[in-house]
Amino acid sequence: MTSLGARIAALMIVAILAVTGLATLAASRALTPPPPQSRIEPIARQMQILARLAEADPAALAAAGARIGPRPAAGSPDPRATHMLARALEHTGPARRVQVSRGPDLPAMTASVALAPGAWLVLDMPDMRPPDDGPVILAIWLAVILAGSAVISLYAAQRLVRPLRLLETAAGRIGADATLAPVPETGPAEVRATARALNRLSERLRAAMESRMRLVAAAGHDLRTPMTRMRLRAEFVEDETDRAKWLADLEELDRIADSAIRLVREEVGGGGAEPVRLDHLLAEIVTGLAEAGHPVSADPLPPLSVRAGPLALKRALSNLVLNAATHGGGAHVSLAERHGSDGARAVVTIRDDGPGLPEEMMDRVFEPFFRVDPARRKTLPGAGLGLAIAREILERFGGRIEIANLLPRGLLQSVTLPLAGPDTPPQDRKAPAEEI
């Protein structure tokens, strides 16, 4: 019972049962009949009167409908009722022999009062016991209360947590651009207010994201013109060493601007998903990087298909493999299938032989423009956006990436992607070629 709705329902059920139980107890106390001894004494007085009349004029009493016989009424004696009636007769007059009988042939409880020797006055008396089906009635009463309180509590709990469920649903519908899909503003006042607040939040998030992307894209494009002018001026620098330094810095600025523009494009869209043969895509990446002179190898790749954009997925995996080959002294790629609570997934592992990463920096490697060692900017190419772009692409297609250090040295990059469904035919075509 961890959900808020279940807790509210349980609390309401307990509250209803407690209130109903207290009300039933109070009503039973208020409506409790007097004790049997006080109720039976009026009956005993009437029996004393009838017994004296029977002893004085039995014929007249018999003519009036009274039953006088030589023996007590048939049936099984009831000792408890007999004892109570005998005591009541002692309190209301002379003590008399009496017998209370029960039986299937008797209309109810039957009292037999002894008269003269050999004569008995037989009288009907009310049955003061609780009904035989009392436990059944009590069980039905409790079942009705429990069922009614459960239904009312569950319904009320569902109504109370609807705004929270709306928040949960809206959070699950966050798109790749980190914005919320519009939420219908219908239902009770609280639900409408929650939906209205979510829609306002979504509009502000969308405006902020668009503003950020426009800013980054504009900065990347606007840098191209002054960089071109600076490159032309650098060509006229007479000192070859200075000219080479100028051109290297301009080349790095160009890579940073190009990577920033690519990151914005990936966040905006990057194409829809379609079935892609992941083994073919990885083989193409490994072959291309190996031909370019990078130390890259791969295990035999099993045939697995995922749903993704071929060009975007190739860019993401190429960034990861190239990162391992460049900074880790070599990359080794493997592919496997894994089944878990989240379904069937393809697992791509990329191992390298580099020094690894400091543990305190593991959570920062996906930040844009992040470098473990800023001094490496001068010796190794890149703008520090490869991992950021890769994660952006993988998360858009339902994947995720994890990084861990290996012992005694090396780094492990693990990429998981949902496998394409069985009704989706795998595509054997290769992803479009792209500059790495």
C-alpha positions in Angstrom: 0.0 0.0 0.0 2.4 2.6 -1.2 0.2 4.7 -3.5 -1.5 7.8 -2.1 -4.9 6.7 -3.5 -4.7 3.4 -1.6 -3.7 5.1 1.6 -6.6 7.6 1.3 -9.0 4.8 0.5 -7.8 2.7 3.5 -8.0 5.8 5.8 -11.6 6.5 4.7 -12.6 2.9 5.1 -11.2 2.8 8.7 -12.9 6.1 9.4 -16.3 5.0 8.1 -16.1 1.7 9.9 -15.1 3.4 13.2 -17.9 6.0 12.9 -20.5 3.3 12.0 -19.3 1.0 14.8 -19.5 3.8 17.4 -22.9 4.8 16.1 -24.2 1.2 16.2 -22.8 0.8 19.8 -24.5 4.0 20.9 -27.8 2.9 19.3 -27.7 -0.6 20.8 -27.0 0.9 24.2 -29.9 3.4 23.8 -32.3 0.8 22.5 -31.4 -2.0 24.9 -34.5 -3.6 26.3 -34.9 -4.0 30.1 -33.5 -7.1 31.6 -35.5 -10.3 31.2 -36.4 -10.5 34.9 -38.2 -7.1 34.8 -40.0 -8.0 31.6 -41.2 -11.4 32.8 -42.7 -10.1 36.1 -45.8 -8.5 34.4 -46.4 -11.9 32.8 -46.0 -13.7 36.1 -48.6 -11.3 37.7 -51.1 -12.2 35.0 -50.4 -15.9 35.5 -51.0 -15.5 39.3 -54.4 -13.9 38.5 -55.3 -16.7 36.0 -54.1 -19.4 38.4 -56.3 -18.0 41.2 -59.3 -17.8 38.9 -58.7 -21.4 37.7 -58.5 -22.6 41.3 -61.8 -20.7 42.2 -63.9 -21.5 39.1 -62.1 -23.7 36.6 -65.2 -24.3 34.5 -65.7 -20.6 33.9 -62.0 -20.0 33.0 -62.1 -23.1 30.7 -65.2 -21.6 29.0 -63.3 -18.4 28.5 -60.7 -20.3 26.5 -58.1 -21.2 29.1 -56.4 -24.6 28.8 -56.4 -26.8 31.9 -55.0 -30.3 31.7 -53.9 -33.1 33.9 -50.2 -32.7 32.9 -47.8 -30.0 31.7 -47.6 -29.1 28.1 -45.7 -31.4 25.8 -42.3 -30.5 24.5 -38.8 -30.1 25.8 -38.4 -28.2 29.1 -36.4 -25.0 29.1 -34.6 -24.9 32.5 -33.4 -21.3 32.2 -36.8 -19.9 31.3 -38.4 -22.2 34.0 -36.1 -20.8 36.7 -36.7 -17.2 35.7 -40.5 -17.7 35.6 -40.5 -19.5 39.0 -38.6 -16.6 40.6 -41.0 -14.1 39.0 -43.9 -16.0 40.4 -42.3 -15.9 43.9 -42.0 -12.1 43.6 -45.6 -11.5 42.5 -47.5 -14.0 44.7 -47.3 -17.4 46.2 -44.6 -19.7 44.9 -46.0 -22.2 42.4 -44.6 -25.1 40.5 -44.0 -24.1 36.9 -42.5 -25.6 33.7 -41.6 -23.8 30.5 -41.6 -26.0 27.4 -40.5 -25.6 23.8 -41.3 -27.9 20.9 -42.1 -28.0 17.2 -45.8 -28.6 17.9 -46.0 -25.6 20.3 -46.8 -22.1 19.0 -44.1 -20.5 21.1 -42.8 -20.8 24.6 -45.5 -22.5 26.7 -45.8 -22.1 30.5 -47.5 -24.8 32.6 -48.5 -23.6 36.1 -49.5 -26.3 38.7 -52.9 -25.8 40.4 -54.5 -28.4 42.5 -52.9 -31.8 42.5 -53.3 -33.3 39.0 -54.3 -30.0 37.3 -52.1 -27.7 35.2 -52.9 -24.3 33.7 -51.3 -24.1 30.3 -50.5 -20.6 29.0 -48.7 -19.1 26.0 -45.9 -16.7 26.8 -43.7 -14.5 24.5 -40.2 -15.8 23.5 -37.7 -13.3 24.9 -34.7 -14.8 23.3 -32.8 -13.1 20.4 -33.8 -14.4 17.0 -32.0 -17.5 15.8 -30.8 -15.8 12.7 -29.3 -12.9 14.7 -25.6 -13.8 13.8 -26.6 -13.9 10.1 -28.3 -10.6 10.2 -25.2 -9.1 12.0 -22.9 -10.6 9.4 -25.0 -9.1 6.6 -25.1 -5.7 8.3 -21.3 -5.7 8.7 -20.8 -6.9 5.1 -23.0 -4.1 3.8 -21.2 -1.5 5.8 -17.8 -2.8 4.7 -18.7 -3.0 1.0 -20.4 0.3 1.0 -17.5 2.1 2.8 -15.0 0.4 0.4 -16.9 1.5 -2.7 -17.4 5.1 -1.4 -13.8 5.3 -0.2 -12.3 4.0 -3.5 -14.4 6.4 -5.5 -13.5 9.4 -3.3 -9.8 8.4 -3.3 -9.8 8.3 -7.1 -11.4 11.7 -7.3 -8.9 13.1 -4.8 -5.8 11.8 -6.6 -6.9 12.7 -10.1 -4.8 15.9 -10.2 -1.8 13.9 -9.1 -2.5 11.3 -11.8 -2.8 14.1 -14.2 0.7 15.3 -13.2 2.1 11.8 -13.5 0.6 11.4 -17.0 1.8 14.7 -18.1 5.3 14.0 -16.9 5.3 10.7 -18.8 4.4 12.6 -22.0 7.4 14.9 -21.9 8.8 15.0 -25.4 12.4 14.9 -26.6 12.5 18.7 -26.5 11.7 18.6 -22.7 8.3 20.1 -23.2 4.9 18.8 -22.2 2.1 17.9 -24.5 -1.1 20.0 -24.0 -3.3 18.7 -21.2 -7.2 18.9 -21.7 -8.6 21.4 -19.2 -11.7 19.4 -18.3 -13.1 17.8 -15.2 -13.5 19.1 -11.6 -12.2 22.5 -10.6 -9.0 21.1 -9.1 -8.2 19.1 -12.2 -8.9 22.0 -14.5 -6.6 24.2 -12.4 -3.8 21.6 -12.5 -4.2 21.2 -16.2 -4.1 24.9 -16.7 -0.9 25.2 -14.7 0.7 22.4 -16.6 -0.2 24.0 -19.9 1.2 27.4 -18.8 4.4 25.6 -17.7 4.6 23.8 -21.0 4.3 27.1 -22.9 7.1 28.7 -20.8 9.3 25.6 -21.3 8.7 25.6 -25.0 9.5 29.3 -25.3 12.6 28.9 -23.2 13.8 25.9 -25.3 13.1 27.7 -28.5 14.9 30.8 -27.3 17.9 28.8 -26.3 18.1 26.9 -29.5 17.7 30.1 -31.6 20.5 31.6 -29.5 22.9 28.7 -30.0 22.1 28.3 -33.7 22.4 32.0 -34.3 25.7 32.2 -32.4 27.0 29.2 -34.4 26.0 30.7 -37.7 27.1 34.2 -36.9 30.6 32.9 -35.9 31.2 31.6 -39.4 31.5 35.0 -41.1 34.2 36.5 -38.7 35.9 33.2 -38.6 36.2 33.2 -42.4 37.6 36.7 -42.4 40.1 35.7 -39.7 41.1 32.6 -41.7 41.8 34.8 -44.8 43.9 37.2 -42.7 45.7 34.3 -41.1 46.8 33.2 -44.6 48.8 36.5 -44.9 50.7 36.0 -41.7 54.4 35.7 -42.7 55.6 33.6 -39.8 54.7 30.0 -40.6 54.6 29.0 -36.9 52.2 31.8 -36.0 50.1 31.2 -39.1 49.8 27.5 -38.1 48.7 28.4 -34.6 46.1 30.9 -36.0 44.7 28.3 -38.4 44.6 25.6 -35.6 42.6 27.9 -33.3 40.2 28.8 -36.1 39.7 25.2 -36.9 38.8 24.4 -33.3 36.4 27.3 -33.3 34.8 26.0 -36.5 34.4 22.5 -34.9 32.8 24.1 -31.8 30.3 26.1 -33.9 29.5 23.1 -36.1 28.9 20.8 -33.0 26.7 23.4 -31.4 24.5 23.6 -34.5 24.3 19.8 -34.6 23.3 19.6 -31.0 20.4 22.1 -31.7 19.3 20.1 -34.7 19.2 16.9 -32.7 17.1 18.6 -30.0 14.7 20.0 -32.6 14.0 16.7 -34.3 16.5 14.7 -36.3 14.1 12.4 -38.2 11.5 9.8 -37.3 12.2 6.2 -36.2 12.3 3.2 -38.5 13.6 -0.3 -38.2 17.4 -0.4 -38.4 19.7 -3.4 -38.4 22.0 -2.5 -35.5 24.6 -5.1 -36.4 25.0 -3.7 -39.9 25.2 -0.2 -38.6 27.9 -1.1 -36.1 29.9 -3.0 -38.7 29.8 0.0 -41.0 31.0 2.3 -38.2 33.8 0.0 -37.2 35.0 -0.5 -40.8 34.9 3.2 -41.5 36.9 4.2 -38.5 39.4 1.4 -39.0 39.9 2.5 -42.6 40.5 6.0 -41.3 43.4 4.7 -39.2 41.7 4.4 -35.8 42.4 1.4 -33.6 38.8 -0.1 -33.6 37.8 -3.8 -33.5 34.5 -5.7 -32.9 33.3 -9.1 -31.8 30.9 -11.1 -34.1 27.7 -9.1 -34.1 24.3 -10.9 -33.8 21.5 -9.8 -36.0 19.4 -7.3 -33.9 17.0 -4.6 -35.1 16.0 -1.5 -33.3 13.7 1.4 -34.1 15.6 4.7 -34.6 16.7 7.2 -37.1 19.5 5.6 -39.1 21.5 8.8 -39.6 21.0 10.1 -36.0 21.8 6.6 -34.5 24.9 6.3 -36.6 26.1 9.8 -35.5 25.5 8.8 -31.8 27.3 5.5 -32.0 30.1 7.0 -34.1 30.7 9.7 -31.5 31.0 7.0 -28.8 33.3 4.7 -30.7 35.5 7.6 -31.9 35.7 9.0 -28.4 37.0 5.6 -27.1 39.4 5.2 -30.0 40.7 8.8 -29.6 41.0 9.1 -25.9 41.2 5.4 -24.8 44.0 4.2 -27.1 41.6 1.9 -29.0 37.9 0.8 -29.0 36.4 -2.7 -28.9 32.7 -3.0 -29.8 30.3 -5.9 -28.9 26.6 -6.4 -29.3 24.2 -8.6 -27.3 20.5 -9.1 -26.5 19.2 -8.7 -23.0 15.8 -9.5 -21.5 14.6 -7.8 -18.3 11.7 -6.0 -16.6 11.9 -3.3 -19.3 11.5 -5.8 -22.1 13.9 -7.0 -24.8 16.8 -4.6 -25.4 19.9 -4.5 -27.5 23.1 -3.8 -25.5 26.1 -2.2 -27.3 29.3 -2.2 -25.2 32.3 -0.1 -26.2 35.6 -0.8 -24.2 38.8 1.0 -24.4 42.2 0.8 -22.8 42.5 4.4 -21.6 43.1 5.7 -18.1 39.4 5.9 -17.4 37.6 8.8 -15.7 37.8 10.2 -12.1 34.7 9.0 -10.3 33.7 12.5 -9.2 33.4 13.5 -12.9 31.3 10.6 -14.1 28.1 12.6 -13.8 29.6 15.5 -15.8 30.8 13.8 -18.9 27.5 14.4 -20.7 27.6 18.1 -20.1 28.1 20.1 -23.3 31.7 21.4 -23.8 32.9 19.3 -20.8 36.6 18.2 -20.9 38.2 16.0 -18.2 41.5 17.9 -18.8 41.1 21.3 -20.4 44.8 21.1 -21.5 43.9 18.3 -23.9 42.0 20.8 -26.0 45.2 21.7 -27.7 46.4 18.1 -28.5 43.1 16.2 -29.2 40.4 17.3 -31.7 36.8 17.8 -30.6 34.5 20.3 -29.1 33.3 18.4 -26.0 29.9 17.8 -27.5 30.2 14.2 -28.7 28.7 12.6 -25.6 26.0 15.2 -25.2 24.8 14.7 -28.8 25.0 10.9 -28.4 22.9 10.9 -25.2 20.4 13.3 -26.8 19.9 11.0 -29.8 19.7 7.8 -27.8 17.2 9.1 -25.3 14.9 10.3 -28.1 14.7 6.7 -29.3 14.1 5.2 -25.9 17.7 4.3 -25.2 20.1 5.2 -22.5 23.9 5.2 -22.0 26.0 4.4 -18.9 29.7 4.8 -18.4 31.9 2.9 -15.9 35.5 2.4 -15.2 37.2 -1.0 -15.8 39.9 -2.6 -13.7 42.8 -2.3 -13.8 42.3 0.4 -16.5 39.9 1.3 -19.3 36.4 2.7 -19.7 33.2 0.9 -20.5 30.4 2.6 -22.4 27.1 0.7 -22.4 24.2 1.6 -24.7 20.8 0.0 -24.5 18.0 0.4 -27.0 14.6 -1.3 -27.2 14.5 -4.0 -29.8 12.1 -3.6 -32.7 8.8 -5.5 -32.3 8.2 -8.9 -33.9 5.8 -7.4 -36.4 8.4 -5.0 -37.7 10.5 -6.4 -40.6 14.2 -5.6 -40.2 15.8 -3.3 -42.7 19.0 -4.4 -44.3 19.9 -1.1 -45.9 22.8 0.9 -44.5 22.5 4.2 -42.8 23.4 7.2 -45.0 27.1 8.0 -45.1 28.2 10.8 -42.9 31.4 12.5 -42.1 32.6 11.4 -38.7 
